[in-house]
Amino acid sequence: MKIEKNIPLPAETRGRPPSGKYGWVSDFEVGDSVLIEDEKNYHLTRYALHHYNIKYRSHKVEGGWRIWRTQ
């Protein structure tokens, strides 16, 4: 066994990349926002963002909930 130094760790991932209904999450950039009109999809979207370790802020606004990506 050979000890090696200065080998960078690969980027941390959680499972496979987003696809399907929440595939847009991979395109969600810092400063972007989405308006979610119904409460069920609001909670599902928050779960998807949390699952993929995406930092966000959300607020109740006229017409639903708005979620902004922060990091």
C-alpha positions in Angstrom: 0.0 0.0 0.0 1.3 3.4 -1.0 0.5 6.6 1.0 -0.3 9.5 -1.3 -0.5 13.2 -0.3 -2.5 16.1 -1.8 -5.1 14.1 -3.6 -8.4 16.2 -3.5 -11.6 14.7 -2.3 -14.3 14.4 -5.0 -17.3 16.7 -4.7 -19.8 15.4 -2.2 -23.0 14.0 -3.8 -26.1 12.6 -2.4 -27.5 9.9 -4.7 -28.1 10.4 -8.3 -28.6 13.9 -9.9 -32.0 15.4 -9.9 -34.3 14.2 -12.6 -38.0 13.9 -13.4 -40.4 16.4 -11.8 -37.6 18.2 -9.8 -34.9 17.9 -12.5 -34.9 21.7 -12.7 -33.2 21.8 -9.3 -29.8 21.1 -11.0 -30.3 24.3 -13.0 -31.4 26.4 -10.0 -28.5 29.0 -9.5 -27.7 31.3 -6.6 -30.1 34.3 -6.8 -32.8 32.5 -8.8 -36.3 32.1 -7.4 -39.4 30.1 -8.1 -43.0 30.8 -7.2 -44.9 27.8 -5.9 -48.6 28.3 -6.0 -49.9 25.4 -3.9 -48.9 24.2 -0.4 -48.3 20.6 -1.4 -45.8 21.4 -4.1 -44.2 24.0 -1.8 -43.4 21.3 0.7 -42.2 18.9 -1.9 -39.9 21.5 -3.5 -38.4 22.3 -0.1 -37.8 18.6 0.5 -36.1 18.2 -2.9 -33.8 21.2 -2.3 -32.9 19.9 1.2 -32.3 16.4 -0.2 -29.8 17.8 -2.7 -28.2 20.0 -0.1 -29.2 23.3 -1.8 -29.4 26.3 0.5 -32.5 28.4 0.1 -34.9 31.0 1.7 -38.6 31.0 1.3 -41.4 33.4 2.1 -45.2 33.4 1.8 -46.1 36.0 -0.9 -49.2 37.0 -2.8 -50.1 34.0 -5.0 -48.2 31.3 -3.1 -44.7 30.8 -1.8 -41.4 32.1 -3.3 -38.2 30.2 -2.8 -34.8 31.8 -3.5 -31.5 29.9 -3.8 -28.9 31.5 -1.5 -25.8 29.2 -1.9 
